[in-house]
Amino acid sequence: MPPTEHELLAQISTMTGDERYKRLILCHCHDFENSSPASFNAAIHPGDQMLIHSLREHRDAGAAFSQYFNIASQQYSAARQILHALFGAQAGEIDVLDFACGYGRLLRFLSLAMPPSRIWASDLQPDAVDFVRDAFGVHGVLSETHPRAFDPGRRFDFIWVASLFSHLPDELFKAWLARLIALLTPRGVLCFSVRDVGLLREGDRLSASAIHYATRSENADLATDIYGTSYAGEAFVRNALEAATGDERPHWRLRKALANEQDLYVVAADPRRDLSALREFRRGPWGWVDVRELSDDGVLHLQGWAASLDDGAVECVEIEVDGSPYRCTTSITRPDVAAAFGDDRLAHSGWEFRRDLGRDACAVHIAVSARSARGETALLYAGDIRRASGGVAGR
C-alpha cells in the first residue's frame, strides 16, 4: 500500500533533521558549502503549500524534498546575484523585505547570508509569518488583502517578490506593483517574478501586452478572486510599471530566471540607476530523475535529464550510491526537454545509470546532482530507493 500524505510528511520531517541531508542541501547552495549542518534550520512547516503540492504530484518523499530545496537554493542564488550585482559590498548592509514570503523557502538561506535583523518577511497567512519569524529570526509583518492597507512602517532597499505576481489578476497586479515601488528607498530595487504568456498552451497564447488570469492555484487557502494563476506579457509588465511610477523607471527582464520557468523583473527607484550589471546573471543547471528503481535482483536503475539554460549541456551528473561517488555524462536524446524549454541545445540532455548492487540489496540511499562547467550545482534527487516488491516503489 502506498504511503499516506501524513506518512510522507513524517519522512520529510525526519530528513530535514538529519545532518546528512542538511549537509547535502548546503553543498548545493553558494556561500554555505562549508557551513555546519548544525547551524542550518532545514525544518519545513507541515502546512507549506509548496511542499504539499510536490508531495501530491510525486507521491515520493525524496522527490518532494529534493524539488523543494532545489528551487529554494536556486531562488537564493537568483536573489544573491541581483543583490551583489546592484549593491556590491553593501549587499549585507541593506534592509530587505521578502514579500509574499510563504513559509520561508528563501528566508532560510537569506537569514544565513545577512543579519536577520535587516530582513522583514510578510505574508497574508498569519501562521506563515509566525513560522518564519520564529524559525529564522526575521521581522514578521502581516500582509493585507488590499495594497493600500499594507503599511509596514518603513521603506526597504530591496524588495523580493517570488511567485506572487504570477498569481494576481490584472487590477491587483498593477495595484501591488504601485504599492511596493512606493515602499522603496531612493536607492531601492524591487524584484518580482512573472509567468510569461509564452508559457501558455499554443491555443491560449496572448499578445505581449496582455495578461491571462485563471482562478486556480496550488494554494487552496486563498480566495480565487485575489489569488489564481497569471501569465503576463513583457509589454503588459512595462505598461504596468509606467502606470505605477508615472515615468519610465529603469527595469531589467531576466528570462526564466526563477526555477527555469518564471521571468524576474528588476525595477529601480532611482531613474538614473544602471542595471546593466545584471547581464552576467546565471540560471545554473537544472534537471530531474525520471526513473528511480531497484530491481528484485539488486540492479539500481536511474534515468533522467540535466541541462542549463545558460550553456546548454552540463559538465556531468554526479551520483552517490550509499556514499560511493559516480559520474555520468549527458548524451541521450530528450526532445521532450528541448520542447518544454523551447531550447534545441537541451535535445541531448538525457542520461542513464545502472549499477548491480547484488541480490541482497533491499534498499539504497542515493543523491543525484547536476554540475555545470562553472561548478554550479543543482540537487536532482536525494532519498532512499527500495525494491518495488519490498514495499514502496522508488518511482
One Martini backbone bead per residue (centre of mass of N, CA, C, O) as a GRO file, in nm:
protein
  395
    1MET     BB    1   0.095   0.037   0.024
    2PRO     BB    2   0.084   0.350  -0.005
    3PRO     BB    3   0.169   0.626   0.128
    4THR     BB    4   0.073   0.872   0.306
    5GLU     BB    5   0.087   1.202   0.354
    6HIS     BB    6   0.165   1.183   0.651
    7GLU     BB    7   0.406   0.988   0.606
    8LEU     BB    8   0.565   1.171   0.413
    9LEU     BB    9   0.599   1.409   0.610
   10ALA     BB   10   0.756   1.244   0.819
   11GLN     BB   11   0.996   1.181   0.639
   12ILE     BB   12   1.079   1.477   0.586
   13SER     BB   13   1.123   1.556   0.879
   14THR     BB   14   1.359   1.362   0.917
   15MET     BB   15   1.542   1.479   0.693
   16THR     BB   16   1.564   1.781   0.809
   17GLY     BB   17   1.722   1.653   1.080
   18ASP     BB   18   1.947   1.542   0.899
   19GLU     BB   19   2.281   1.599   0.848
   20ARG     BB   20   2.312   1.472   0.569
   21TYR     BB   21   2.095   1.650   0.428
   22LYS     BB   22   2.195   1.929   0.517
   23ARG     BB   23   2.470   1.907   0.379
   24LEU     BB   24   2.360   1.873   0.093
   25ILE     BB   25   2.219   2.143   0.070
   26LEU     BB   26   2.468   2.328   0.125
   27CYS     BB   27   2.640   2.219  -0.122
   28HIS     BB   28   2.405   2.363  -0.324
   29CYS     BB   29   2.484   2.647  -0.177
   30HIS     BB   30   2.596   2.935  -0.208
   31ASP     BB   31   2.818   3.012   0.081
   32PHE     BB   32   2.751   2.704   0.241
   33GLU     BB   33   2.949   2.458   0.194
   34ASN     BB   34   3.108   2.506   0.498
   35SER     BB   35   2.877   2.467   0.670
   36SER     BB   36   2.705   2.386   0.946
   37PRO     BB   37   2.435   2.185   0.997
   38ALA     BB   38   2.366   2.290   1.289
   39SER     BB   39   2.303   2.600   1.169
   40PHE     BB   40   2.068   2.462   0.999
   41ASN     BB   41   1.731   2.531   0.913
   42ALA     BB   42   1.521   2.273   0.753
   43ALA     BB   43   1.251   2.326   0.835
   44ILE     BB   44   0.909   2.238   0.752
   45HIS     BB   45   0.608   2.331   0.722
   46PRO     BB   46   0.323   2.131   0.703
   47GLY     BB   47   0.163   2.384   0.539
   48ASP     BB   48   0.337   2.392   0.292
   49GLN     BB   49   0.232   2.424  -0.030
   50MET     BB   50   0.489   2.349  -0.189
   51LEU     BB   51   0.526   2.069  -0.065
   52ILE     BB   52   0.242   1.948  -0.107
   53HIS     BB   53   0.242   1.969  -0.413
   54SER     BB   54   0.480   1.772  -0.456
   55LEU     BB   55   0.362   1.527  -0.312
   56ARG     BB   56   0.104   1.497  -0.495
   57GLU     BB   57   0.268   1.461  -0.761
   58HIS     BB   58   0.491   1.220  -0.658
   59ARG     BB   59   0.470   1.032  -0.403
   60ASP     BB   60   0.765   1.134  -0.283
   61ALA     BB   61   0.988   1.233  -0.055
   62GLY     BB   62   1.248   1.280  -0.220
   63ALA     BB   63   1.123   1.452  -0.446
   64ALA     BB   64   1.003   1.679  -0.270
   65PHE     BB   65   1.257   1.759  -0.119
   66SER     BB   66   1.434   1.822  -0.370
   67GLN     BB   67   1.253   2.033  -0.505
   68TYR     BB   68   1.234   2.233  -0.275
   69PHE     BB   69   1.553   2.285  -0.241
   70ASN     BB   70   1.625   2.354  -0.531
   71ILE     BB   71   1.446   2.605  -0.551
   72ALA     BB   72   1.561   2.751  -0.305
   73SER     BB   73   1.861   2.773  -0.404
   74GLN     BB   74   1.793   2.920  -0.671
   75GLN     BB   75   1.657   3.163  -0.540
   76TYR     BB   76   1.902   3.254  -0.383
   77SER     BB   77   2.091   3.290  -0.623
   78ALA     BB   78   1.926   3.513  -0.757
   79ALA     BB   79   1.923   3.717  -0.523
   80ARG     BB   80   2.229   3.732  -0.483
   81GLN     BB   81   2.309   3.838  -0.762
   82ILE     BB   82   2.144   4.100  -0.749
   83LEU     BB   83   2.266   4.218  -0.494
   84HIS     BB   84   2.568   4.218  -0.593
   85ALA     BB   85   2.525   4.382  -0.858
   86LEU     BB   86   2.374   4.647  -0.702
   87PHE     BB   87   2.549   4.653  -0.398
   88GLY     BB   88   2.776   4.478  -0.339
   89ALA     BB   89   2.936   4.521  -0.038
   90GLN     BB   90   2.631   4.616   0.073
   91ALA     BB   91   2.439   4.358   0.070
   92GLY     BB   92   2.456   4.317   0.406
   93GLU     BB   93   2.351   4.652   0.452
   94ILE     BB   94   2.041   4.604   0.407
   95ASP     BB   95   1.694   4.638   0.356
   96VAL     BB   96   1.463   4.360   0.362
   97LEU     BB   97   1.181   4.234   0.160
   98ASP     BB   98   0.979   3.946   0.191
   99PHE     BB   99   0.721   3.913  -0.024
  100ALA     BB  100   0.535   3.655  -0.006
  101CYS     BB  101   0.705   3.425   0.173
  102GLY     BB  102   0.564   3.227   0.320
  103TYR     BB  103   0.767   2.954   0.464
  104GLY     BB  104   1.079   3.030   0.374
  105ARG     BB  105   1.254   2.934   0.124
  106LEU     BB  106   1.456   3.182   0.131
  107LEU     BB  107   1.510   3.265   0.438
  108ARG     BB  108   1.696   3.026   0.529
  109PHE     BB  109   1.937   3.166   0.363
  110LEU     BB  110   1.931   3.476   0.402
  111SER     BB  111   1.973   3.454   0.723
  112LEU     BB  112   2.281   3.357   0.672
  113ALA     BB  113   2.392   3.607   0.482
  114MET     BB  114   2.236   3.799   0.686
  115PRO     BB  115   2.098   3.992   0.904
  116PRO     BB  116   1.787   3.936   1.036
  117SER     BB  117   1.744   4.242   1.129
  118ARG     BB  118   1.729   4.317   0.793
  119ILE     BB  119   1.464   4.135   0.786
  120TRP     BB  120   1.150   4.117   0.616
  121ALA     BB  121   0.831   3.941   0.656
  122SER     BB  122   0.551   3.874   0.426
  123ASP     BB  123   0.200   3.768   0.479
  124LEU     BB  124  -0.133   3.649   0.484
  125GLN     BB  125  -0.026   3.417   0.666
  126PRO     BB  126   0.011   3.395   0.998
  127ASP     BB  127   0.168   3.119   1.027
  128ALA     BB  128   0.399   3.202   0.837
  129VAL     BB  129   0.504   3.446   0.993
  130ASP     BB  130   0.558   3.298   1.258
  131PHE     BB  131   0.757   3.089   1.148
  132VAL     BB  132   0.984   3.275   1.029
  133ARG     BB  133   1.039   3.431   1.285
  134ASP     BB  134   1.118   3.180   1.466
  135ALA     BB  135   1.319   3.022   1.267
  136PHE     BB  136   1.496   3.303   1.143
  137GLY     BB  137   1.477   3.596   1.300
  138VAL     BB  138   1.273   3.774   1.169
  139HIS     BB  139   1.059   4.004   1.061
  140GLY     BB  140   0.707   4.035   1.109
  141VAL     BB  141   0.447   4.096   0.844
  142LEU     BB  142   0.132   4.147   0.791
  143SER     BB  143  -0.069   4.136   0.543
  144GLU     BB  144  -0.289   4.239   0.273
  145THR     BB  145  -0.543   4.241   0.047
  146HIS     BB  146  -0.497   4.550   0.022
  147PRO     BB  147  -0.251   4.760  -0.069
  148ARG     BB  148  -0.331   5.029   0.088
  149ALA     BB  149  -0.317   4.869   0.378
  150PHE     BB  150  -0.011   4.839   0.345
  151ASP     BB  151   0.201   4.903   0.650
  152PRO     BB  152   0.534   4.860   0.769
  153GLY     BB  153   0.680   5.149   0.859
  154ARG     BB  154   0.873   5.130   0.598
  155ARG     BB  155   1.162   5.107   0.403
  156PHE     BB  156   1.339   4.958   0.112
  157ASP     BB  157   1.616   4.835  -0.074
  158PHE     BB  158   1.483   4.533  -0.091
  159ILE     BB  159   1.237   4.368  -0.297
  160TRP     BB  160   1.097   4.042  -0.273
  161VAL     BB  161   0.889   3.861  -0.534
  162ALA     BB  162   0.786   3.534  -0.531
  163SER     BB  163   0.511   3.419  -0.672
  164LEU     BB  164   0.268   3.651  -0.705
  165PHE     BB  165   0.227   3.782  -0.992
  166SER     BB  166   0.159   3.478  -1.094
  167HIS     BB  167  -0.148   3.524  -0.920
  168LEU     BB  168  -0.263   3.792  -1.044
  169PRO     BB  169  -0.478   4.011  -1.126
  170ASP     BB  170  -0.474   4.293  -1.294
  171GLU     BB  171  -0.536   4.509  -1.064
  172LEU     BB  172  -0.348   4.385  -0.846
  173PHE     BB  173  -0.091   4.395  -0.999
  174LYS     BB  174  -0.081   4.709  -1.019
  175ALA     BB  175  -0.123   4.781  -0.718
  176TRP     BB  176   0.124   4.629  -0.599
  177LEU     BB  177   0.336   4.766  -0.764
  178ALA     BB  178   0.288   5.053  -0.657
  179ARG     BB  179   0.325   4.993  -0.354
  180LEU     BB  180   0.617   4.872  -0.359
  181ILE     BB  181   0.760   5.110  -0.492
  182ALA     BB  182   0.679   5.311  -0.255
  183LEU     BB  183   0.876   5.125  -0.047
  184LEU     BB  184   1.124   5.252  -0.156
  185THR     BB  185   1.415   5.364  -0.160
  186PRO     BB  186   1.617   5.560  -0.348
  187ARG     BB  187   1.809   5.278  -0.381
  188GLY     BB  188   1.594   5.090  -0.460
  189VAL     BB  189   1.473   4.742  -0.524
  190LEU     BB  190   1.263   4.553  -0.737
  191CYS     BB  191   1.170   4.196  -0.727
  192PHE     BB  192   0.983   4.004  -0.974
  193SER     BB  193   0.762   3.748  -1.074
  194VAL     BB  194   0.677   3.598  -1.406
  195ARG     BB  195   0.454   3.465  -1.626
  196ASP     BB  196   0.466   3.410  -1.941
  197VAL     BB  197   0.260   3.381  -2.217
  198GLY     BB  198   0.449   3.161  -2.360
  199LEU     BB  199   0.351   2.922  -2.150
  200LEU     BB  200   0.115   2.876  -2.296
  201ARG     BB  201  -0.080   2.726  -2.475
  202GLU     BB  202  -0.107   2.764  -2.803
  203GLY     BB  203  -0.425   2.841  -2.799
  204ASP     BB  204  -0.370   3.070  -2.544
  205ARG     BB  205  -0.215   3.281  -2.667
  206LEU     BB  206  -0.088   3.604  -2.621
  207SER     BB  207  -0.006   3.902  -2.607
  208ALA     BB  208   0.240   4.105  -2.462
  209SER     BB  209  -0.010   4.308  -2.354
  210ALA     BB  210  -0.113   4.070  -2.177
  211ILE     BB  211  -0.343   3.902  -1.945
  212HIS     BB  212  -0.378   3.584  -1.774
  213TYR     BB  213  -0.658   3.452  -1.576
  214ALA     BB  214  -0.684   3.192  -1.326
  215THR     BB  215  -0.895   3.017  -1.079
  216ARG     BB  216  -0.598   2.879  -0.990
  217SER     BB  217  -0.405   2.688  -0.741
  218GLU     BB  218  -0.191   2.558  -0.480
  219ASN     BB  219  -0.369   2.767  -0.292
  220ALA     BB  220  -0.662   2.696  -0.109
  221ASP     BB  221  -0.656   2.943   0.117
  222LEU     BB  222  -0.712   3.136  -0.125
  223ALA     BB  223  -0.883   3.345  -0.296
  224THR     BB  224  -0.961   3.345  -0.644
  225ASP     BB  225  -0.994   3.670  -0.676
  226ILE     BB  226  -0.668   3.709  -0.563
  227TYR     BB  227  -0.573   3.390  -0.627
  228GLY     BB  228  -0.406   3.231  -0.895
  229THR     BB  229  -0.324   3.229  -1.247
  230SER     BB  230  -0.058   3.399  -1.425
  231TYR     BB  231  -0.008   3.571  -1.750
  232ALA     BB  232   0.256   3.796  -1.865
  233GLY     BB  233   0.358   4.031  -2.066
  234GLU     BB  234   0.603   4.255  -2.127
  235ALA     BB  235   0.419   4.496  -2.204
  236PHE     BB  236   0.242   4.483  -1.957
  237VAL     BB  237   0.462   4.534  -1.748
  238ARG     BB  238   0.560   4.804  -1.859
  239ASN     BB  239   0.285   4.950  -1.832
  240ALA     BB  240   0.255   4.902  -1.527
  241LEU     BB  241   0.508   5.060  -1.445
  242GLU     BB  242   0.424   5.335  -1.562
  243ALA     BB  243   0.163   5.358  -1.394
  244ALA     BB  244   0.306   5.335  -1.108
  245THR     BB  245   0.527   5.591  -1.167
  246GLY     BB  246   0.489   5.799  -1.426
  247ASP     BB  247   0.736   5.654  -1.567
  248GLU     BB  248   1.074   5.538  -1.674
  249ARG     BB  249   1.196   5.302  -1.513
  250PRO     BB  250   1.436   5.105  -1.448
  251HIS     BB  251   1.453   4.783  -1.620
  252TRP     BB  252   1.479   4.412  -1.592
  253ARG     BB  253   1.491   4.113  -1.782
  254LEU     BB  254   1.485   3.769  -1.660
  255ARG     BB  255   1.479   3.488  -1.818
  256LYS     BB  256   1.399   3.218  -1.652
  257ALA     BB  257   1.524   3.281  -1.339
  258LEU     BB  258   1.290   3.106  -1.199
  259ALA     BB  259   1.310   2.781  -1.213
  260ASN     BB  260   1.312   2.791  -1.534
  261GLU     BB  261   1.033   2.983  -1.574
  262GLN     BB  262   1.033   3.253  -1.442
  263ASP     BB  263   1.042   3.581  -1.458
  264LEU     BB  264   1.259   3.856  -1.386
  265TYR     BB  265   1.200   4.175  -1.237
  266VAL     BB  266   1.389   4.483  -1.233
  267VAL     BB  267   1.342   4.775  -1.019
  268ALA     BB  268   1.412   5.118  -0.997
  269ALA     BB  269   1.381   5.412  -0.819
  270ASP     BB  270   1.611   5.528  -0.980
  271PRO     BB  271   1.626   5.677  -1.295
  272ARG     BB  272   1.967   5.641  -1.296
  273ARG     BB  273   1.988   5.346  -1.278
  274ASP     BB  274   2.218   5.083  -1.329
  275LEU     BB  275   2.145   4.736  -1.465
  276SER     BB  276   2.381   4.595  -1.644
  277ALA     BB  277   2.500   4.379  -1.438
  278LEU     BB  278   2.271   4.159  -1.516
  279ARG     BB  279   2.409   4.016  -1.761
  280GLU     BB  280   2.561   3.794  -1.559
  281PHE     BB  281   2.338   3.612  -1.521
  282ARG     BB  282   2.258   3.292  -1.359
  283ARG     BB  283   2.073   2.983  -1.354
  284GLY     BB  284   2.183   2.714  -1.389
  285PRO     BB  285   2.121   2.406  -1.326
  286TRP     BB  286   1.904   2.128  -1.434
  287GLY     BB  287   1.648   1.872  -1.342
  288TRP     BB  288   1.585   1.502  -1.342
  289VAL     BB  289   1.443   1.193  -1.199
  290ASP     BB  290   1.243   0.962  -1.360
  291VAL     BB  291   1.415   0.703  -1.269
  292ARG     BB  292   1.364   0.485  -0.965
  293GLU     BB  293   1.526   0.166  -0.936
  294LEU     BB  294   1.498  -0.157  -0.763
  295SER     BB  295   1.554  -0.462  -0.822
  296ASP     BB  296   1.525  -0.795  -0.722
  297ASP     BB  297   1.845  -0.833  -0.825
  298GLY     BB  298   1.997  -0.540  -0.751
  299VAL     BB  299   1.930  -0.316  -0.972
  300LEU     BB  300   2.021   0.006  -1.040
  301HIS     BB  301   1.793   0.257  -1.185
  302LEU     BB  302   1.876   0.557  -1.360
  303GLN     BB  303   1.683   0.839  -1.500
  304GLY     BB  304   1.735   1.149  -1.703
  305TRP     BB  305   1.800   1.505  -1.672
  306ALA     BB  306   2.048   1.765  -1.782
  307ALA     BB  307   2.082   2.130  -1.771
  308SER     BB  308   2.128   2.465  -1.936
  309LEU     BB  309   2.024   2.794  -2.011
  310ASP     BB  310   2.317   2.902  -2.048
  311ASP     BB  311   2.483   2.631  -2.202
  312GLY     BB  312   2.313   2.359  -2.201
  313ALA     BB  313   2.531   2.178  -2.124
  314VAL     BB  314   2.666   1.967  -1.891
  315GLU     BB  315   2.926   1.820  -1.746
  316CYS     BB  316   2.752   1.650  -1.518
  317VAL     BB  317   2.651   1.365  -1.332
  318GLU     BB  318   2.611   1.314  -0.985
  319ILE     BB  319   2.656   1.001  -0.796
  320GLU     BB  320   2.527   0.856  -0.497
  321VAL     BB  321   2.595   0.524  -0.344
  322ASP     BB  322   2.626   0.485  -0.036
  323GLY     BB  323   2.878   0.713  -0.081
  324SER     BB  324   2.942   0.640  -0.372
  325PRO     BB  325   3.100   0.771  -0.649
  326TYR     BB  326   2.964   0.909  -0.961
  327ARG     BB  327   2.967   0.949  -1.325
  328CYS     BB  328   2.759   1.122  -1.576
  329THR     BB  329   2.663   1.164  -1.894
  330THR     BB  330   2.519   1.370  -2.152
  331SER     BB  331   2.338   1.214  -2.464
  332ILE     BB  332   2.048   1.168  -2.458
  333THR     BB  333   1.762   1.188  -2.619
  334ARG     BB  334   1.538   1.496  -2.540
  335PRO     BB  335   1.284   1.646  -2.693
  336ASP     BB  336   1.101   1.723  -2.448
  337VAL     BB  337   1.296   1.925  -2.319
  338ALA     BB  338   1.336   2.117  -2.556
  339ALA     BB  339   1.030   2.183  -2.579
  340ALA     BB  340   0.971   2.288  -2.287
  341PHE     BB  341   1.213   2.529  -2.326
  342GLY     BB  342   1.281   2.621  -2.620
  343ASP     BB  343   1.571   2.438  -2.653
  344ASP     BB  344   1.791   2.269  -2.857
  345ARG     BB  345   2.035   2.222  -2.653
  346LEU     BB  346   1.844   1.999  -2.484
  347ALA     BB  347   1.824   1.731  -2.672
  348HIS     BB  348   2.099   1.593  -2.505
  349SER     BB  349   2.016   1.559  -2.168
  350GLY     BB  350   2.036   1.266  -2.126
  351TRP     BB  351   2.047   0.993  -1.875
  352GLU     BB  352   2.220   0.685  -1.749
  353PHE     BB  353   2.201   0.439  -1.468
  354ARG     BB  354   2.388   0.141  -1.365
  355ARG     BB  355   2.379  -0.093  -1.073
  356ASP     BB  356   2.516  -0.371  -0.918
  357LEU     BB  357   2.427  -0.468  -0.573
  358GLY     BB  358   2.285  -0.720  -0.538
  359ARG     BB  359   2.052  -0.941  -0.400
  360ASP     BB  360   2.068  -0.808  -0.098
  361ALA     BB  361   1.944  -0.551  -0.204
  362CYS     BB  362   1.671  -0.346  -0.063
  363ALA     BB  363   1.836  -0.072  -0.019
  364VAL     BB  364   1.912   0.279  -0.116
  365HIS     BB  365   2.124   0.559  -0.110
  366ILE     BB  366   2.068   0.869  -0.288
  367ALA     BB  367   2.252   1.117  -0.496
  368VAL     BB  368   2.162   1.380  -0.732
  369SER     BB  369   2.364   1.582  -0.960
  370ALA     BB  370   2.424   1.885  -1.122
  371ARG     BB  371   2.705   2.005  -1.332
  372SER     BB  372   2.874   2.266  -1.431
  373ALA     BB  373   3.152   2.411  -1.574
  374ARG     BB  374   3.144   2.630  -1.317
  375GLY     BB  375   3.027   2.448  -1.057
  376GLU     BB  376   2.738   2.435  -1.063
  377THR     BB  377   2.450   2.323  -0.870
  378ALA     BB  378   2.195   2.053  -0.859
  379LEU     BB  379   1.932   1.902  -0.698
  380LEU     BB  380   1.756   1.609  -0.805
  381TYR     BB  381   1.819   1.377  -0.575
  382ALA     BB  382   1.705   1.249  -0.243
  383GLY     BB  383   1.717   0.910  -0.116
  384ASP     BB  384   1.529   0.616  -0.081
  385ILE     BB  385   1.560   0.297  -0.242
  386ARG     BB  386   1.327   0.039  -0.310
  387ARG     BB  387   1.196  -0.237  -0.358
  388ALA     BB  388   0.910  -0.301  -0.518
  389SER     BB  389   0.848  -0.579  -0.352
  390GLY     BB  390   0.921  -0.425  -0.051
  391GLY     BB  391   0.703  -0.185  -0.123
  392VAL     BB  392   0.801   0.104  -0.216
  393ALA     BB  393   0.842   0.253  -0.487
  394GLY     BB  394   1.103   0.452  -0.656
  395ARG     BB  395   0.876   0.605  -0.871
   0.00000   0.00000   0.00000
